């Protein structure tokens, strides 16, 4: 019996209709993890359902920071020695052009509305803003911190926090006004930044003092300091905001922190020199780039344990999941 014959039967029960609809609906694929490998000059593509490498994409000479467009069609990757943002066609898995940036670009993020890509430039001490509509760098904002590494939009897109390796504070940019409006004192060498989903709280890892600073965003004040492992670096927050994860570079571990109690729930061994990381949209798995192991560790976010290690290119810098 054909599907049309089934649907034309007037007495078909609702349960049968639902069964037909479920049978015919296309399956939803798991997202992919994209890993920039500094020394390989490639992006490793990982299927997060099977945790296997499915592709390697050439992306400049030294890819570092990366972000994915909201429509899922483009990756934006900073290529440090060439001072450009490399665009990669996600579907075709090929490089699809570049955008000129400031010197030595590093961390990259995309605005919540998908209209802007921001890339921190270490040498020029600035954040470059690239329009996804025009494909051009439209303006740059100078920051007080020297050697900025990460520039991260708040969930509402109105503010941006910028960490600088040669500083002891986090710079605050008003995205609407296009200028820096404040600095928040933290520990020496702030690195990774992540916001809670509601945007009210941000977490900043200060590497040289082994501490994560909890920032109340509206008041722009530190409300808590959490001691982690040695040389804390990358930061990621679970989609429900209940946990924050921090990589400890010298220890080869990830700290899992309860965002309500500020207690460390677990210290999870991973590869050597864990750096930046990302969590799947369903909040079940965390992917950690291990810079000196040339691998990505996969952590079960519920059980708080490493479940696999995936070989990637040479010196992975971070992960984005799309």
C-alpha atoms as one frame of an Amber mdcrd trajectory, in Angstrom:
protein
   0.000   0.000   0.000   1.385   3.401  -0.927   1.622   6.325   1.472  -1.002
   8.246  -0.526  -3.397   5.307  -0.240  -2.881   5.218   3.523  -3.450   8.943
   3.925  -6.579   8.879   1.748  -8.295   6.351   4.025 -10.807   8.422   5.992
 -11.014   6.071   8.940  -7.264   5.948   9.542  -6.653   6.264  13.302  -4.599
   9.183  14.614  -1.984   6.780  15.987  -1.448   5.356  12.514  -1.100   8.828
  11.025   1.551   9.663  13.618   3.350   6.431  12.864   3.403   7.267   9.147
   4.634  10.792   9.886   7.396   9.488  12.121   8.390   6.873   9.556   8.616
   9.445   6.769  10.314  12.262   8.694  14.018  12.706   7.957  16.435  11.893
  10.759  18.321  14.763  12.396  22.088  14.384  12.125  24.329  14.956  15.110
  26.413  18.145  14.951  30.028  18.220  13.842  32.987  19.435  15.888  35.574
  21.564  14.073  39.131  21.686  15.419  41.806  24.136  14.171  45.318  22.622
  14.111  47.971  25.346  14.347  50.970  23.504  12.946  49.063  21.425  10.402
  47.220  24.408   8.929  44.021  22.359   8.858  40.590  21.987  10.406  39.701
  18.506  11.624  36.002  17.635  11.275  34.581  15.213  13.865  31.171  13.539
  13.743  29.933  13.909  17.330  27.579  10.949  17.019  30.349   8.445  16.290
  33.319  10.494  17.551  35.252   9.769  14.386  37.200  12.078  12.087  35.345
  12.511   8.800  37.429  15.195   7.072  40.502  17.454   7.138  40.157  20.910
   5.580  43.038  23.218   4.642  42.563  26.607   6.353  45.567  28.922   6.085
  48.993  28.440   7.629  48.245  28.716  11.361  44.520  28.511  12.184  43.583
  29.418  15.741  40.275  30.976  16.773  37.132  29.926  14.952  33.378  30.463
  14.930  30.470  29.100  12.898  27.825  31.197  11.169  24.269  31.055  12.470
  22.993  29.509   9.258  25.536  26.700   9.545  27.079  27.436   6.161  30.399
  29.084   7.016  33.319  28.703   9.409  35.372  31.792  10.215  38.969  31.015
  11.242  41.799  33.355  12.216  45.030  32.689  10.304  47.684  34.273  12.477
  50.751  34.670  10.194  48.709  35.931   7.249  46.622  38.397   9.296  43.368
  37.206   7.749  40.077  35.566   8.573  39.676  32.424   6.475  36.147  31.505
   5.400  35.389  27.803   4.983  32.307  26.485   3.215  30.939  23.966   5.739
  28.939  21.929   3.224  31.703  21.711   0.611  34.460  21.600   3.248  36.751
  23.899   1.284  38.286  27.328   1.900  36.079  29.994   0.324  37.966  33.280
   0.674  39.666  35.506   3.235  39.084  38.824   5.010  41.943  41.170   5.927
  42.341  41.741   9.684  44.774  43.350  12.098  48.119  41.791  12.924  48.260
  38.376  14.589  44.539  37.542  14.948  43.593  34.950  17.539  40.225  34.406
  19.257  37.095  34.589  17.093  33.411  34.808  18.045  30.139  35.557  16.281
  27.359  37.845  17.484  24.089  36.229  18.623  22.251  37.718  15.644  24.910
  36.371  13.278  25.667  39.791  11.776  29.204  40.269  13.100  32.344  38.179
  13.445  34.833  39.523  15.981  38.532  38.659  15.947  41.056  39.784  18.562
  44.375  41.051  17.150  47.356  40.606  19.451  49.825  43.099  17.968  47.421
  45.971  17.325  45.667  45.511  20.703  42.259  45.674  19.134  39.156  43.728
  18.195  38.190  43.651  14.521  34.533  43.506  13.504  33.693  41.802  10.205
  30.227  42.079   8.694  28.822  38.738   7.570  26.635  40.649   5.092  29.443
  42.505   3.304  32.236  40.046   4.019  34.521  42.928   4.981  36.171  44.287
   8.116  34.025  47.339   8.926  35.741  48.711  12.022  38.052  47.935  14.956
  37.927  48.803  18.657  41.126  49.488  20.582  41.504  47.746  23.944  43.586
  48.680  26.963  44.848  45.173  27.613  48.008  44.209  25.765  47.991  41.109
  23.551  44.240  40.368  23.491  43.409  36.712  22.951  39.660  36.158  23.309
  36.811  38.521  22.407  33.425  37.073  23.356  29.941  38.515  22.776  27.414
  38.500  25.601  24.282  36.412  24.890  22.263  39.558  24.075  25.019  40.879
  21.811  25.238  44.254  23.563  28.564  43.754  25.318  31.828  42.003  24.641
  34.468  40.810  27.094  38.082  40.769  25.931  40.945  38.983  27.675  44.563
  40.004  27.136  47.522  37.771  27.935  49.669  40.651  29.199  47.095  42.110
  31.577  45.322  41.585  34.881  41.901  42.786  33.795  39.131  42.032  31.304
  38.147  44.813  28.911  34.467  45.578  28.326  33.338  46.780  24.893  29.950
  48.381  24.302  29.068  46.839  20.945  26.458  49.495  20.117  28.768  52.409
  20.930  31.736  50.640  19.316  34.151  51.500  22.117  35.645  50.171  25.321
  33.640  51.369  28.310  35.215  49.590  31.290  37.814  47.162  32.623  37.226
  44.515  35.279  40.131  43.582  37.516  40.962  39.859  37.602  44.185  37.877
  38.004  47.286  37.914  35.829  46.983  36.651  32.267  43.239  36.214  31.723
  42.521  33.708  28.951  39.236  31.864  28.380  35.856  33.604  28.756  32.335
  32.166  28.841  28.919  33.571  29.728  26.097  31.861  31.521  23.185  31.485
  29.053  21.171  34.281  30.707  24.113  36.658  30.270  24.078  37.794  33.894
  27.308  36.023  34.870  30.614  35.493  33.071  33.565  33.258  33.923  37.190
  34.202  33.192  40.205  31.927  33.696  43.377  33.733  34.802  46.238  31.453
  33.926  49.096  32.669  36.122  47.071  32.625  39.347  45.207  29.340  38.698
  41.883  31.025  39.351  38.500  31.417  37.668  36.853  34.787  38.303  33.063
  34.894  38.454  31.814  38.253  37.161  28.418  39.803  37.745  27.906  41.309
  34.304  25.360  44.066  35.106  27.505  45.517  37.925  30.799  44.579  36.218
  32.204  43.250  39.474  33.933  40.033  40.506  31.660  38.180  42.928  33.655
  34.976  43.424  37.113  33.491  42.899  37.502  29.740  42.364  40.868  28.002
  42.625  41.388  25.467  39.866  44.332  23.446  38.569  47.635  24.761  37.261
  47.510  27.236  34.380  43.750  27.324  33.876  42.914  28.401  30.362  39.780
  27.486  28.371  36.260  27.965  29.737  32.917  26.486  28.631  29.463  26.647
  30.231  26.814  23.944  29.860  23.682  24.927  27.876  21.553  24.878  31.029
  24.081  27.013  32.919  24.470  24.515  35.761  28.144  23.729  35.214  31.254
  25.505  34.026  34.283  23.616  32.728  37.857  24.876  32.868  40.983  23.389
  31.292  44.147  23.194  33.392  47.063  23.370  30.957  49.936  22.149  33.119
  47.925  19.443  34.865  46.324  17.929  31.793  42.890  18.070  33.424  39.484
  19.709  33.207  37.756  21.093  36.300  33.960  20.737  36.430  32.396  23.421
  38.646  28.858  23.711  39.999  27.681  27.233  39.128  25.368  27.428  42.158
  27.709  26.295  44.913  30.985  27.201  43.138  32.302  23.799  44.222  34.551
  21.690  42.003  32.533  18.567  41.246  35.293  16.645  39.479  38.793  16.936
  38.074  38.901  14.975  34.840  42.187  13.776  33.265  42.523  14.558  29.549
  45.483  14.950  27.166  48.556  17.168  27.406  48.079  20.928  27.475  44.310
  21.100  27.193  43.286  24.410  25.714  39.932  25.567  24.387  36.773  23.428
  24.198  33.076  23.266  23.325  29.915  21.462  24.480  27.342  19.819  22.209
  23.985  21.644  22.010  22.258  18.866  23.971  24.742  19.390  26.813  25.857
  15.770  26.889  29.431  15.848  25.615  32.399  18.206  25.985  35.189  18.269
  23.384  38.610  19.423  24.622  41.546  20.334  22.364  44.811  18.882  23.716
  47.572  21.032  22.209  50.515  18.767  22.969  48.775  15.433  22.513  47.455
  16.291  19.035  44.100  15.005  20.163  40.620  15.918  21.344  39.302  14.401
  24.557  35.569  13.704  24.777  34.007  14.090  28.213  30.631  12.756  29.307
  29.141  15.889  30.883  26.600  13.928  32.945  28.995  11.313  34.323  31.942
  13.761  34.430  34.465  11.383  32.923  36.498  11.127  29.729  35.011   8.582
  27.351  37.317   8.790  24.331  40.321  10.510  22.774  40.354  11.382  19.088
  43.545  11.962  17.118  43.509  15.219  15.154  46.147  17.416  13.491  49.284
  18.991  14.950  48.708  21.361  17.906  44.919  21.752  18.116  43.899  25.178
  19.469  40.204  24.823  20.195  36.820  23.450  19.169  33.569  24.803  17.775
  30.467  22.629  17.360  27.847  23.173  14.702
